[in-house]
Amino acid sequence: MSSSSAWVKDSIHDLNVFLPDADSVYWFDGYGTSNGARTVINGQVPDTRYWSFTAYPFPPNSTRRHVHDTQIDQSDSRYKVTIAASCSGVSGTCLAMGSAVEGGVVVMRLYVPVDLYSAGTGGVALPGISYQSPSGSSLTLTQAAGSQDIPKLMDSYRAQNGALPAALTKRYAAPAPVPDPVENPPPATVISHGEGPYANPDNVYQHVPYTTTRGDLVVSAQAPTYQSDSFPKANGLDRRASQNPQVRYWSLCTVLKGRHTGDCLRDEEVHIPSGSTTFIVIVAPTCPVSGYANCIEAGPEPLQNSLSYRNLLPNQSFAPLAFTGPYGLTASYVARPG
């Protein structure tokens, strides 16, 4: 089988095309399942809070397939994931894509990898990805996908060499002061369950559309417990996996127009007053903001879209409570002085 390690990196610093969290790193490549072809991914288990694979048909349709770390067969710290039209006769972890679309993009997500601020691979080499016929002979991606569409798509991403979209790097005018916040209508919230192009099915979101032309946005909620990792903690809500934390991970991020991620705060970075489990975060043009321990930069006003509050893999008992009652965001605007 031919093998490739030419995974494309997607983060808030590289491409920023699949709405990555600021504290996650995504890696993607093409897959193909034409005429019984299989795409096989072999790798070493990464050291990370969460990892997963999602296969998205291209052109996009509803038959994405997904598997996360606790659902992937592992042996001696290694794993294999196969992508095929049908998983009949395939041993181990397999994503059955059906026959409607014969190729697409597979995304590997790593949340808070141990090397988040460097390589972003979870402290191990990136997995190998290979393509094979039903008889096991080696194929190219073009052969496995049945056309050049997927290789051309991947080549177009690689040709960008990690460059961010121009809209994210240009200069914008400074926002005007807002001495009197526009409080009506009050900020609305919308809950979604991993829908949309290239969304992660393991995430549940609460979105707050905002614009700093109305003032600075302030949100608060009771914070869920989350799974511990090796990074420093600004609060005491982290729990070991054996303690069954309410969510694997949570964060707040600005989502900018064009489906790009702006600034974020993740669970363990959020300062929570002693004796409380409630956080308060301000979304403002610049940080820090006096009087607020937690601040997220709003991004340029022409690009502002929404604040996204993410809960990843809420456990069975917490799932019905996510974003309800005290766990739901309350939002309002406050003045921004000159």
VMD Tcl script that draws the C-alpha trace (Angstrom):
set ca {
  {0.00 0.00 0.00}
  {1.20 3.49 -0.75}
  {1.38 5.75 2.27}
  {1.42 9.50 2.75}
  {2.12 11.73 5.72}
  {1.19 14.95 3.92}
  {-1.55 15.87 6.39}
  {-2.67 19.50 6.21}
  {-2.67 21.45 9.48}
  {-5.69 23.54 10.44}
  {-5.63 25.78 13.51}
  {-6.34 29.40 14.33}
  {-2.77 30.10 13.14}
  {-2.77 27.80 10.07}
  {-5.50 28.05 7.40}
  {-8.37 28.35 9.92}
  {-10.91 26.75 7.57}
  {-12.79 24.12 9.64}
  {-13.62 26.31 12.66}
  {-10.87 24.90 14.91}
  {-10.92 25.72 18.59}
  {-7.94 27.87 19.60}
  {-6.83 25.03 21.90}
  {-7.16 22.27 19.35}
  {-5.25 21.27 16.25}
  {-6.90 19.66 13.25}
  {-5.14 17.60 10.58}
  {-6.87 16.61 7.35}
  {-6.27 14.65 4.16}
  {-8.29 13.05 1.39}
  {-9.98 9.65 1.42}
  {-11.43 7.44 -1.33}
  {-13.82 4.48 -1.45}
  {-14.42 4.05 -5.20}
  {-15.02 0.51 -6.52}
  {-14.38 -1.09 -3.14}
  {-11.23 0.93 -2.38}
  {-10.33 1.50 1.25}
  {-8.51 4.30 3.02}
  {-6.48 3.01 5.97}
  {-5.11 5.21 8.76}
  {-2.49 3.72 11.08}
  {-1.05 5.62 13.99}
  {0.18 5.85 17.55}
  {-2.29 7.00 20.20}
  {-1.67 10.73 20.81}
  {-1.29 12.32 24.24}
  {-4.25 14.69 24.17}
  {-7.48 15.47 26.03}
  {-9.58 14.17 23.12}
  {-8.99 12.93 19.58}
  {-11.25 11.76 16.79}
  {-11.65 11.13 13.06}
  {-14.52 12.42 10.94}
  {-14.96 11.58 7.25}
  {-16.85 14.22 5.26}
  {-17.98 13.35 1.73}
  {-17.14 15.89 -0.97}
  {-19.30 17.45 -2.25}
  {-20.79 17.58 1.28}
  {-23.87 15.52 2.07}
  {-25.47 14.06 5.18}
  {-23.43 10.83 5.29}
  {-20.48 12.02 7.33}
  {-19.10 9.31 9.61}
  {-17.31 9.85 12.88}
  {-15.46 8.04 15.65}
  {-13.74 9.40 18.76}
  {-10.94 8.02 20.91}
  {-12.94 5.80 23.27}
  {-14.67 4.21 20.25}
  {-11.42 3.37 18.40}
  {-9.85 -0.07 18.83}
  {-6.40 0.34 20.38}
  {-3.60 -2.14 21.05}
  {-0.10 -1.43 22.39}
  {-0.82 2.30 22.09}
  {-1.56 1.98 18.38}
  {-4.76 2.11 16.32}
  {-6.09 1.56 12.82}
  {-9.13 3.26 11.27}
  {-10.50 2.15 7.90}
  {-12.78 4.23 5.67}
  {-14.79 2.19 3.16}
  {-18.08 2.24 1.29}
  {-19.06 -0.83 3.33}
  {-17.41 -2.26 6.43}
  {-18.39 -5.84 5.58}
  {-15.29 -7.98 6.00}
  {-13.25 -5.13 7.52}
  {-11.77 -5.86 10.93}
  {-11.35 -3.24 13.61}
  {-12.59 0.33 13.59}
  {-14.29 1.17 10.30}
  {-16.33 4.10 8.94}
  {-18.93 2.97 6.37}
  {-19.55 5.82 3.93}
  {-22.05 4.22 1.55}
  {-21.84 4.43 -2.23}
  {-23.40 7.84 -2.94}
  {-20.08 9.75 -2.81}
  {-16.73 8.03 -3.37}
  {-14.32 10.47 -1.79}
  {-13.94 13.35 0.59}
  {-11.94 14.80 3.46}
  {-11.03 13.04 6.70}
  {-10.31 15.32 9.66}
  {-8.32 14.25 12.72}
  {-9.07 16.50 15.71}
  {-6.77 16.82 18.72}
  {-8.06 18.86 21.66}
  {-5.36 20.22 23.99}
  {-2.56 17.96 22.74}
  {0.44 17.82 25.05}
  {2.41 19.77 22.41}
  {-0.38 22.26 21.71}
  {2.04 25.18 21.49}
  {4.53 23.45 19.20}
  {3.99 20.55 16.78}
  {0.39 19.90 17.79}
  {0.48 16.17 17.02}
  {-0.04 14.87 20.56}
  {3.62 14.05 21.10}
  {3.68 11.32 18.44}
  {4.25 11.15 14.70}
  {1.27 11.87 12.49}
  {-0.49 8.68 11.37}
  {0.16 7.09 8.02}
  {-2.67 7.18 5.51}
  {-2.79 4.73 2.63}
  {-5.16 3.59 -0.11}
  {-5.75 0.01 -1.21}
  {-7.92 -2.01 -3.56}
  {-10.28 -4.76 -2.34}
  {-7.46 -7.25 -2.99}
  {-5.02 -5.20 -0.91}
  {-2.91 -3.73 -3.69}
  {-1.64 -0.19 -3.49}
  {-3.65 2.70 -4.94}
  {-3.19 6.42 -5.32}
  {-5.73 8.81 -3.85}
  {-6.94 9.57 -7.39}
  {-7.60 5.87 -7.99}
  {-9.22 5.38 -4.58}
  {-11.51 8.41 -5.01}
  {-12.36 7.60 -8.65}
  {-11.44 11.07 -9.91}
  {-8.96 13.91 -9.47}
  {-11.42 16.07 -7.53}
  {-10.17 15.12 -4.05}
  {-6.43 15.27 -4.88}
  {-6.98 18.69 -6.49}
  {-8.86 19.87 -3.40}
  {-6.03 18.74 -1.14}
  {-3.40 20.27 -3.44}
  {-5.26 23.59 -3.27}
  {-5.04 23.54 0.54}
  {-1.37 22.52 0.52}
  {-0.57 25.31 -1.94}
  {-1.72 27.85 0.66}
  {1.17 26.79 2.91}
  {-0.89 27.45 6.02}
  {-1.66 31.07 5.10}
  {-4.67 32.57 6.85}
  {-7.54 34.06 4.81}
  {-6.86 37.66 3.82}
  {-9.86 38.87 5.83}
  {-8.17 37.72 9.04}
  {-4.88 39.55 8.43}
  {-5.93 42.96 7.08}
  {-6.12 46.09 9.22}
  {-9.51 47.40 10.33}
  {-10.63 50.70 11.81}
  {-10.70 50.92 15.60}
  {-14.19 50.56 17.06}
  {-15.95 53.64 18.37}
  {-16.74 54.07 22.07}
  {-20.23 53.07 23.21}
  {-21.03 55.18 26.29}
  {-24.62 53.92 26.37}
  {-24.98 50.20 25.56}
  {-27.82 49.12 23.31}
  {-29.62 46.66 25.55}
  {-32.78 46.06 23.52}
  {-33.40 43.64 22.08}
  {-31.45 41.50 24.56}
  {-28.83 39.17 23.02}
  {-30.43 35.97 21.76}
  {-28.94 32.48 22.10}
  {-29.19 29.46 19.81}
  {-28.30 25.84 20.67}
  {-26.94 23.47 18.02}
  {-25.81 19.85 18.12}
  {-22.83 19.56 15.80}
  {-24.76 20.44 12.65}
  {-23.34 22.28 9.66}
  {-20.49 21.69 7.20}
  {-17.48 20.05 8.80}
  {-19.00 20.23 12.31}
  {-17.83 17.86 15.05}
  {-20.72 15.55 16.08}
  {-19.31 15.28 19.62}
  {-19.86 18.98 20.31}
  {-22.96 20.79 21.54}
  {-22.93 24.57 21.17}
  {-24.70 27.63 22.50}
  {-24.26 30.56 20.11}
  {-24.73 34.24 20.95}
  {-24.78 36.54 17.88}
  {-23.09 39.82 18.81}
  {-21.73 43.11 17.55}
  {-19.55 45.50 19.51}
  {-21.40 48.42 17.91}
  {-23.88 47.81 20.77}
  {-21.20 47.79 23.46}
  {-19.06 45.02 24.95}
  {-20.77 41.66 25.39}
  {-20.77 40.07 28.86}
  {-21.78 36.43 29.35}
  {-21.98 34.23 32.41}
  {-23.02 30.70 33.36}
  {-22.36 27.95 35.86}
  {-19.34 26.07 34.56}
  {-19.35 22.28 34.18}
  {-16.50 20.13 35.43}
  {-14.04 19.02 32.75}
  {-11.35 16.39 32.23}
  {-7.88 17.13 33.61}
  {-4.75 17.38 31.49}
  {-1.12 18.41 32.13}
  {-1.58 22.16 31.62}
  {-1.89 24.70 34.48}
  {-5.36 25.37 35.90}
  {-6.95 28.72 36.78}
  {-9.86 27.04 38.60}
  {-10.64 23.84 40.51}
  {-13.24 22.28 38.20}
  {-10.89 19.79 36.55}
  {-11.56 16.10 37.22}
  {-9.73 12.90 36.33}
  {-11.39 10.73 33.71}
  {-12.19 8.17 36.44}
  {-14.20 10.86 38.26}
  {-16.60 11.16 35.32}
  {-16.38 14.92 34.65}
  {-19.53 16.53 33.25}
  {-17.84 17.27 29.91}
  {-14.59 16.26 28.32}
  {-13.84 19.90 27.44}
  {-15.54 23.27 27.22}
  {-14.57 26.59 25.73}
  {-15.80 29.97 24.54}
  {-14.71 31.23 21.10}
  {-15.64 34.03 18.77}
  {-16.81 32.82 15.36}
  {-16.06 35.27 12.56}
  {-17.81 35.66 9.23}
  {-16.56 33.19 6.64}
  {-16.61 30.39 9.26}
  {-13.30 31.28 10.88}
  {-12.38 31.10 14.57}
  {-11.27 34.20 16.42}
  {-10.17 34.34 20.05}
  {-10.94 31.63 22.65}
  {-10.74 30.72 26.32}
  {-10.79 27.07 27.32}
  {-12.12 25.61 30.56}
  {-8.91 25.50 32.58}
  {-7.95 29.07 31.58}
  {-11.15 30.63 32.92}
  {-10.81 32.38 36.28}
  {-13.71 31.63 38.64}
  {-14.06 33.38 42.02}
  {-13.22 31.29 45.08}
  {-16.28 29.49 46.42}
  {-18.17 29.88 43.14}
  {-18.65 27.79 39.99}
  {-19.96 30.67 37.87}
  {-17.78 32.37 35.27}
  {-18.11 35.87 33.83}
  {-16.47 36.68 30.48}
  {-16.39 39.94 28.55}
  {-16.06 40.04 24.75}
  {-14.36 43.31 23.79}
  {-12.25 44.81 20.98}
  {-9.12 44.68 23.14}
  {-8.12 42.77 26.26}
  {-7.75 42.98 29.20}
  {-10.76 45.00 30.37}
  {-10.66 46.54 33.83}
  {-12.93 44.75 36.29}
  {-13.07 41.48 34.32}
  {-10.81 38.50 35.02}
  {-11.78 36.82 31.72}
  {-11.69 38.60 28.37}
  {-12.03 37.39 24.77}
  {-11.13 39.64 21.85}
  {-14.19 40.32 19.70}
  {-12.42 40.58 16.35}
  {-12.93 43.36 13.80}
  {-16.51 44.69 13.69}
  {-16.97 43.86 9.96}
  {-16.20 40.19 10.72}
  {-18.12 39.73 13.98}
  {-20.68 36.95 13.94}
  {-21.21 35.07 17.22}
  {-19.75 33.83 20.47}
  {-19.74 30.03 20.56}
  {-19.89 28.19 23.91}
  {-18.78 24.60 23.28}
  {-19.43 21.50 25.44}
  {-17.55 18.45 24.17}
  {-18.88 14.99 24.97}
  {-21.18 15.83 27.89}
  {-21.61 12.69 29.98}
  {-24.92 10.84 30.10}
  {-26.19 12.48 33.28}
  {-25.09 16.00 32.33}
  {-26.23 16.00 28.68}
  {-29.87 16.93 29.50}
  {-28.60 19.84 31.63}
  {-26.13 21.35 29.17}
  {-27.05 24.97 28.38}
  {-30.19 24.79 30.54}
  {-30.99 26.59 33.80}
  {-27.81 27.87 35.49}
  {-25.65 26.10 32.84}
  {-27.07 28.28 30.06}
  {-25.40 31.53 29.11}
  {-26.92 34.81 30.19}
  {-25.79 37.69 27.97}
  {-25.98 41.48 28.02}
  {-24.15 44.52 26.67}
  {-22.17 46.99 28.78}
  {-20.74 50.40 27.99}
  {-17.35 50.78 26.33}
  {-15.78 54.08 27.36}
  {-13.67 56.15 25.02}
}
mol new
graphics top color blue
foreach p $ca { graphics top sphere $p radius 0.5 }
foreach p [lrange $ca 0 end-1] q [lrange $ca 1 end] { graphics top cylinder $p $q radius 0.2 }
display resetview
